Amino acid sequence: MRPSIVIVDDEPEILNSLNRVLKTDFITHPFLSPLEALAFFELNPTHIVLSDMRMPEMGGEIFLEKIKAVNSETKCCILTGYADAEAAEKAINNVGISAYFSKPWNNDELKEKLKEIALDLASSQRVNKKLKALNRNKSLAEIKIDSMVNVIEGMLDDQDFTYQALKNKDNSIRQLITLVSTLSLSLRNEHTGHEFRVAEQARKLANVMGLSNQQAVEIYIAALLYRIGSYSINTSLLSKAKGSYTAEEQKTFHQSIQIAAKLMEIVDILKPSALIVRHLYENIEGNGYPDNLTKNDIPIGSRILRVVILFDEYVSGKITGQRIVPAKAKVVMSESYRSIIDSNVLHHFIELHNDHALFSIERAFSLNELRAGMVLAQDLLNEVGSKLLTEKTILTDEIICRIKVVETNTAESLIVYITGST
């Protein structure tokens, strides 16, 4: 994704010139008025702000101080004439300016310096995200995969657990499986809720399709644990869009799924779920992994889970690198995956997904689908990673309008995760 930048200068010719220079490498938001720029920024913080020093409505130093008050992570840069050098130096000391450029500027130097600042910011944000993840999951991250499997195996061997107990009676095993899934997320520094969201949706879909409660629980567990083998994958591959995987990278990913299945097979009660995971990436018309199974030879749990995972990954941007709205994801899956996924499963999933009355668990909504009274399932972040709304916020018409303003000024669709309504 291109970094975003707010550009502020009260002279139209200069503003247009800066916009032309930067728009090929940045998502640009040009403003003649610092007040208008600040109003925009409060709703949609950007990676960088580039401001003139002398403007009639508000001086550059004061403007950038207000920008920093809204979002301290944004990098502020100033554009100044020779006469403003002293004021620029003051701003550097008081505001923490990342760079300043003299008028007239050199286009190449301007672009390269701003790109360097954006790269530094991205690197810093990645480090901060990892530190926060480690702090949240420190105790989990210290647990080894092997010892974790031993704990599960020992607990299940000690007591006569049934699937009915897992579903209705004994919460400890469900919590333990959730712990394993949470550790898997921690090792990947991922906190999108993918596994938990997919597990709930797949279980609901299994119920709607008439599968037994036992089968639904097996699918639920498979969804929570299908990526526990990802500790074997390089982190750079985990962050890469799946649609751009090379053949060798695709093989590495599939091998990690088989590692997860083998880990699960160690525990007797998890063997049915392990079978689902093993055949998760078989294709309905063959040529899948690992056994080239076709149609009904593929376990129904694998076929259900494949559809739900694919949809969630499309919407979140994991497939293409860009988030897409749910309606478009359904169309793409219907038209482009006929030889890969079970069309009957997809049909039931789309029906379920379109029925708000049936689907009260967490799922993705486009902005056009939002209604007052809906409740956020997770924090809503903008393109910079700044929090726009917090988890459990109850949407109002006013809030929905504000979110739409943000999306209008971003390069990709905003996806909002909702869980029920008031």
NORRA-V128426 format. One line per field, one symbol per residue. phi: phi as a letter, one per 20 degrees, with the letter a starting at -180 (. if undefined). Layout:
# NORRA-V128426
phi->???
This chain:
# NORRA-V128426
phi->.ffdbedcbedgfffffffffeffdceececedfffffffffebgdfccdcfedcffafgffgfffffffbfffedccdbegfegffffffffednfeacceefdegfffffffffffffffffffffffffffffcgfffefegfffffffffffffceedffffeddeeffgfffffffffgfffeldcemggfffffffffffffenfffffffgfgfgffdfdfeffedfffffeefffdffgffffffffffffgffffffegfefffffffgdfdfdgdnmecddlfclfffggfffffgfffgffffffnfedncfcfgfffffgffedcfeddfffffgffffffeeffedeegbeceffefcgofdfebgedefenffebegmfefcgffffffffffgddebfeddedcmbe
